[in-house]
Amino acid sequence: MKLVITEGCKVPIKLWVTDPDEGSLAQARNLANLPFVFKQVALMPDCHTGYGMPIGGVIATRGVIIPNAVGVDIGCGMCALKTSLRKLDTPAIKKILAGIRELIPLGFEHHKQAQDEQLMPSPAQLPEDGIVRRQFVAAQKQIGTLGGGNHFIEIQKGSDGHIWVMVHSGSRNIGLKVAEHYNKLAVKLNERWHSSVDKKMDLAFLPIETAEAKAYFAEMQYCIDFAFANRLLMMERIKTVFSSVLGNTFSEVEFINIAHNYARWEKHFDADVIVHRKGATSARAGELGIIPGSQGTKSYIVRGKGNPESFQSCSHGAGRILGRRQAQRELTLEKEIEKLNRAGVVHAIRSISDLDEAPGAYKDIQIVMENQRDLVDIVVELSPLAVIKG
């Protein structure tokens, strides 16, 4: 932990970030003064301003759940596959990338045909008139798709000598629809109840005993399960591409999956609370996690230390220092391409519109990792060989 802020707060704000932006601090103060926030607010080292709550923020609540403290990409997370491969040359990598692009739609694209329903989590326990049921058919065309923004597929060389594959993706449109619906519902109900929580904070809540909160919790969990199924399907298809290019030399050694946008019941400081992680990863003692760097920089497989001061959490990545449009205005295309070329990374930065995901738009991952040495231990360092961005 780098800093604790107590002035003007009902609970302390504990920071692992050394350069918090003003927007994040203002949002953290809002959280620290909510009547139902428990014990502390924790800001991870990749923290930056979000909608309502900072990305890279962790809170625990008593008696309520806050849709905007989970975010719009419910269940977004990472999976990493350690393969039996020890080396991979550039011609093979380029063939693999081409094959991945043929099988996995990127950005706003989705499959033309609905995928097998058996690949989807079952919605059987959810209400017929809920958001998930309404979005189910559309989601069948979105499972196994990457999405846009900072989502990626990356081929990496581990410090353990193995080739790894990493996928970062979420719940696509179904998660967005669930998040938007329940946040709007919470806003409406908070107005009806004359809630003391200022509407301008964008932190409308649902008391956990209400039907609305129970419905959100159930549909949120479905989106978490869908996001995992989405990553899993992409990884299976990536394995197929590897096999088609390399022959039957590919086998799976280890698979890790984590989410970083969700809420769940946990026990902390002898209390049963709802922990909200928005752009943050669970780091319980001994738990394996994934912390990716920016495009062209190292990523890490980590093991949690179970630090109670962060609600047993760590960062979910490097964290932005430039907004998307700001990056396109301020970064130099040639310099960013040169960084990637110098690192020997096969990449897809071609124009100014790609600069929102350039290395210069993100914090230095080495500083981020240094700032959370009391939260996680590094198990494997992963150096990028090639990346596909959404």
Residue pairs with C-beta under 8 A, 6 or more apart in sequence:
1 14
1 15
1 16
1 309
1 310
1 374
2 15
2 16
2 17
2 18
2 371
3 14
3 15
4 12
4 13
4 14
4 15
5 12
5 13
5 15
5 25
5 28
5 29
5 32
6 12
6 13
8 29
8 33
9 29
9 32
9 33
9 41
10 32
10 33
10 34
10 35
10 37
11 32
11 37
11 38
11 39
11 40
11 41
12 32
12 40
12 41
13 25
13 28
13 29
13 31
13 32
13 40
13 41
13 42
13 43
14 40
14 41
14 42
14 43
14 309
14 310
15 43
15 47
16 42
16 43
16 44
16 45
16 47
16 310
16 315
16 371
16 372
16 375
17 24
17 43
17 44
17 45
17 46
17 47
17 56
17 319
17 371
18 45
18 367
18 371
19 363
20 28
20 43
20 47
21 48
21 49
23 48
23 49
23 54
24 43
24 47
24 48
24 49
24 50
24 54
24 56
24 57
27 49
27 50
27 52
27 53
27 54
27 57
27 201
28 41
28 43
28 54
28 57
30 198
30 201
30 203
31 37
31 41
31 53
31 57
31 59
31 69
31 203
32 41
34 61
34 197
34 203
35 196
36 61
36 62
36 63
36 64
36 205
37 59
37 60
37 61
38 59
38 60
38 61
38 62
38 268
38 269
38 271
38 273
39 60
39 268
39 269
39 271
40 309
40 311
41 57
41 58
41 59
42 57
42 58
42 59
42 280
42 309
42 310
42 311
42 313
43 54
43 56
43 57
43 58
44 56
44 57
44 58
44 279
44 280
44 310
44 313
44 314
44 315
44 316
44 319
44 372
45 56
45 315
45 319
45 363
45 367
45 368
45 369
45 371
45 372
46 55
46 56
46 279
46 315
46 316
46 317
46 318
46 319
46 363
46 368
47 54
47 55
47 56
47 57
47 279
47 319
48 54
48 55
48 56
48 319
48 320
48 321
49 55
50 57
50 71
50 278
50 279
51 68
51 71
51 72
51 202
52 66
52 68
52 69
52 201
52 202
52 203
53 59
53 66
53 68
53 69
53 71
53 203
53 276
53 278
54 278
54 279
55 71
55 278
55 279
55 319
55 320
56 278
56 279
56 280
56 315
56 316
56 319
57 69
57 276
57 278
57 279
57 280
58 275
58 276
58 277
58 278
58 280
58 310
58 311
58 313
59 66
59 69
59 275
59 276
59 311
60 266
60 268
60 271
60 273
60 274
60 275
60 276
60 311
61 69
61 205
61 273
61 274
61 276
62 271
62 273
62 274
63 207
63 208
63 209
64 205
64 206
64 207
64 208
64 213
64 274
65 205
65 206
65 208
65 213
65 216
65 217
65 263
65 274
65 276
66 186
66 203
66 204
66 205
66 206
66 263
66 276
67 179
67 182
67 183
67 186
67 204
67 206
67 216
68 179
68 183
68 202
68 203
68 204
69 203
69 263
69 276
69 278
70 179
70 220
70 261
70 262
70 263
70 276
70 278
71 179
71 261
71 278
71 279
72 175
72 176
72 179
72 180
73 147
73 170
73 171
73 175
73 176
73 179
73 227
73 261
74 170
74 171
74 175
74 178
74 179
74 220
74 223
74 224
74 227
74 261
74 262
75 170
75 171
75 175
75 220
75 223
75 224
75 225
75 226
75 227
75 228
75 259
75 261
75 262
76 168
76 169
76 170
76 171
76 175
76 227
76 259
76 260
76 261
77 168
77 169
77 170
77 227
77 228
77 231
77 257
77 258
77 259
77 260
77 261
77 316
78 166
78 167
78 168
78 231
78 256
78 257
78 258
78 260
78 290
78 292
78 316
79 166
79 167
79 228
79 231
79 232
79 235
79 255
79 256
79 257
79 258
79 290
80 164
80 165
80 166
80 167
80 255
80 256
80 290
80 301
80 382
81 164
81 165
81 166
81 235
81 238
81 239
81 252
81 254
81 255
82 158
82 160
82 162
82 164
82 252
82 253
82 254
82 255
83 162
83 163
83 164
83 165
83 242
83 250
83 251
83 252
83 253
84 162
84 249
84 250
84 251
84 252
84 253
85 162
85 163
85 242
85 246
85 249
85 250
86 161
86 162
86 163
87 163
88 96
88 155
88 157
88 163
88 385
90 346
92 245
92 246
93 155
93 346
93 385
93 386
94 346
94 386
95 245
96 155
96 241
96 242
96 245
96 386
97 346
97 386
97 388
99 241
99 244
99 245
100 153
100 237
100 238
100 241
100 388
101 388
103 237
103 238
103 240
103 241
104 144
104 145
104 146
104 153
104 234
104 237
104 238
105 111
105 144
105 145
105 146
106 145
106 146
106 147
106 148
106 388
106 389
106 390
107 146
107 147
107 148
107 390
108 148
109 145
110 141
110 142
110 145
110 172
111 141
111 142
111 143
111 144
111 145
112 141
113 141
114 137
114 140
114 141
115 140
115 141
115 143
115 144
115 233
117 140
119 143
119 144
119 229
119 233
120 136
120 139
120 140
120 143
120 226
120 229
121 222
121 225
121 226
121 229
123 132
123 133
123 136
123 222
125 218
126 132
126 133
126 218
126 219
126 222
127 133
127 215
130 215
130 218
130 219
131 174
131 177
131 178
131 181
131 219
132 174
132 178
132 219
132 222
132 223
134 177
135 173
135 174
135 177
135 178
136 174
138 173
138 174
139 172
139 173
139 174
139 226
142 172
142 173
142 174
142 230
143 172
143 226
143 229
143 230
143 233
144 230
144 233
144 234
144 237
145 169
145 172
145 230
145 234
146 152
146 153
146 167
146 169
146 234
146 388
146 390
147 169
147 170
147 172
147 390
148 390
149 357
149 390
150 168
150 317
150 357
150 389
150 390
151 168
151 169
151 170
151 389
151 390
152 166
152 167
152 168
152 292
152 295
152 357
152 387
152 388
152 389
152 390
153 165
153 166
153 167
153 168
153 234
153 238
153 387
153 388
154 165
154 166
154 167
154 292
154 299
154 384
154 385
154 386
154 387
154 388
155 163
155 164
155 165
155 384
155 385
155 386
155 387
156 163
156 164
156 165
156 166
156 299
156 382
156 383
156 384
156 385
157 163
157 164
157 382
157 383
157 385
158 164
158 301
158 380
158 381
158 382
158 383
159 380
159 381
159 382
159 383
160 380
162 253
163 385
164 380
164 382
165 235
165 238
165 242
166 290
166 292
166 299
166 382
167 231
167 234
167 235
167 238
168 292
169 227
169 230
169 231
169 234
169 390
170 227
170 230
170 261
171 178
171 223
171 224
171 226
171 227
171 230
172 226
172 227
172 230
174 223
174 226
175 223
175 226
175 227
178 216
178 219
178 220
178 222
178 223
182 206
182 212
182 215
182 216
182 219
182 220
183 204
185 206
185 212
185 216
186 204
186 205
186 206
186 212
187 199
187 204
189 204
189 206
189 210
189 212
190 197
190 199
190 204
190 205
191 199
195 204
195 205
197 203
197 204
197 205
206 212
206 213
206 216
207 213
208 214
208 217
208 274
217 263
220 262
220 263
224 259
224 262
227 259
228 257
228 259
231 257
232 257
235 255
239 250
239 252
242 250
243 250
256 288
256 289
256 290
256 301
258 281
258 282
258 288
258 289
258 290
260 277
260 278
260 279
260 280
260 281
260 316
261 277
261 278
261 279
262 276
262 277
263 274
263 275
263 276
263 277
264 274
264 275
265 272
265 273
265 274
265 275
266 272
266 273
266 274
266 275
266 311
266 312
267 273
268 275
268 308
268 311
268 312
269 308
275 311
275 313
277 313
279 316
279 317
279 319
280 313
280 314
280 315
280 316
281 289
281 290
281 291
281 313
281 314
281 315
281 316
282 289
282 304
282 312
282 313
283 289
283 302
283 304
283 305
283 306
283 307
283 310
283 312
283 313
283 314
283 375
283 376
284 304
284 306
284 312
285 304
285 305
285 306
285 312
286 303
286 304
286 306
287 303
287 304
287 306
288 301
288 302
288 303
288 304
288 379
289 301
289 302
289 303
289 304
289 314
289 376
290 299
290 300
290 301
290 302
291 299
291 300
291 302
291 314
291 315
291 316
291 317
291 365
291 368
291 369
291 376
292 299
292 300
292 317
292 318
293 299
293 300
293 317
293 318
293 362
293 365
293 384
294 317
294 318
294 357
294 358
294 359
294 361
294 362
294 363
294 365
295 340
295 345
295 347
295 349
295 357
295 358
295 359
295 362
295 384
295 387
295 389
296 339
296 340
296 343
296 345
296 347
296 359
296 384
296 387
297 318
297 343
297 359
297 362
297 365
297 384
298 365
298 366
298 381
298 382
298 383
298 384
299 365
299 381
299 382
299 384
300 365
300 369
300 378
300 379
300 380
300 381
300 382
301 378
301 379
301 380
301 382
302 314
302 376
302 377
302 378
302 379
303 376
303 377
303 379
304 312
304 314
304 375
304 376
305 374
305 375
305 376
305 377
306 312
307 374
307 375
310 375
313 375
314 372
314 375
314 376
315 368
315 372
315 375
317 362
317 365
317 368
318 362
318 363
318 364
318 365
318 368
319 362
319 363
319 368
320 361
320 362
320 363
321 361
321 362
321 363
322 330
322 331
322 360
322 361
324 356
324 361
325 356
327 355
327 356
327 358
327 360
327 361
328 352
328 353
328 355
328 356
331 355
331 358
331 360
331 361
333 349
333 351
333 352
333 355
335 360
336 349
336 355
336 358
336 359
336 360
337 347
337 349
339 358
339 359
339 360
340 347
340 349
340 359
343 384
344 385
345 384
345 385
345 386
345 387
346 385
346 386
346 387
347 386
347 387
348 354
348 387
348 388
348 389
349 355
349 357
349 358
354 389
355 361
357 389
369 378
